Amino acid sequence: MKILKRFFTLLCLVAVLCSCNAQGNTVSEDGNAVIENIMSRRSIRKYLAKPIDREVLNTIMKCGINAPNAINRQAWEVRVIDNKEAIAKFYTALQQGNPQAQANAIEGSFRGAPVLVIIANDTTFNYSPLDCGIMCENIMLSAWSMGVGSVCLGSPVGYIKNSPQAMQMLGFSENYEPLICIGLGYPDETPAAKPRDTSKVKFID
Ligand SMILES: Cc1cc2nc3c(=O)[nH]c(=O)nc-3n(C[C@H](O)[C@H](O)[C@H](O)COP(=O)(O)O)c2cc1C
């Protein structure tokens, strides 16, 4: 009887462990981990100091550039800044290019993320912003599947464009301009889901 009880407890433990994904979120009832990953992602604006391994970052970036994109032109360029010294240098460059802005407004626009991703689009190619947007989602969802939180950031873009020093640091090719940034890091908050308006979707019969 005792052995049976132990076996049952072990079975329950295995079942619970199997129903958890990388973030510790339970997988959706039908066991679809992709849907669970999409539905449990939130924009994260508070991060742990824990760095993200380069191996993890490389996997995330590989997922990013595997996004569908128009005629496979890959009309994007990505820069990743993942160490404190380089981030401090980047913030200084942004401050130099935006002397009118408060330092905390510039830094605050990156939401304290320990890893900054800056994505530039090819301004000569119409589909490029769309391609970059799809790549963003691949980056954020693959990150989340490995427990890494993210936030898409439009507000730092103006500061970057205004700063020749920051632009030089990023070294984008000719005709490429910063379009969007992403902050990445291990989450130090668990925000509630923001509501979505389901009436935006209509089936046409
Ligand atoms: C193009 C774009 C730009 C965004 N810019 C910012 C930003 O500058 N700062 C910020 O905190 N969040 C930014 N966000 C995140 C949105 O506020 C967030 O995705 C939205 O409120 C929905 O919340 P959720 O991501 O948790 O579902 C941006 C998102 C997108 C897609």
The ligand as an ORCA input file, in Angstrom:
! r2SCAN-3c Opt
* xyz 0 1
  C       5.616     49.088    -32.317
  C       5.557     49.048    -30.806
  C       6.139     50.073    -30.073
  C       6.124     50.016    -28.685
  N       6.792     50.990    -27.985
  C       6.840     50.902    -26.641
  C       7.603     51.854    -25.909
  O       8.226     52.749    -26.457
  N       7.648     51.718    -24.561
  C       6.994     50.705    -23.905
  O       7.081     50.626    -22.692
  N       6.257     49.787    -24.582
  C       6.164     49.850    -25.925
  N       5.467     48.910    -26.646
  C       4.780     47.805    -25.925
  C       3.255     47.997    -25.914
  O       2.920     49.040    -25.027
  C       2.574     46.669    -25.499
  O       2.918     45.669    -26.434
  C       1.057     46.804    -25.423
  O       0.667     47.677    -24.403
  C       0.372     45.445    -25.178
  O       0.858     44.840    -23.992
  P       1.523     43.382    -24.013
  O       2.720     43.437    -24.908
  O       1.893     43.094    -22.581
  O       0.488     42.429    -24.526
  C       5.467     48.949    -28.019
  C       4.901     47.916    -28.768
  C       4.948     47.959    -30.143
  C       4.368     46.794    -30.924
*
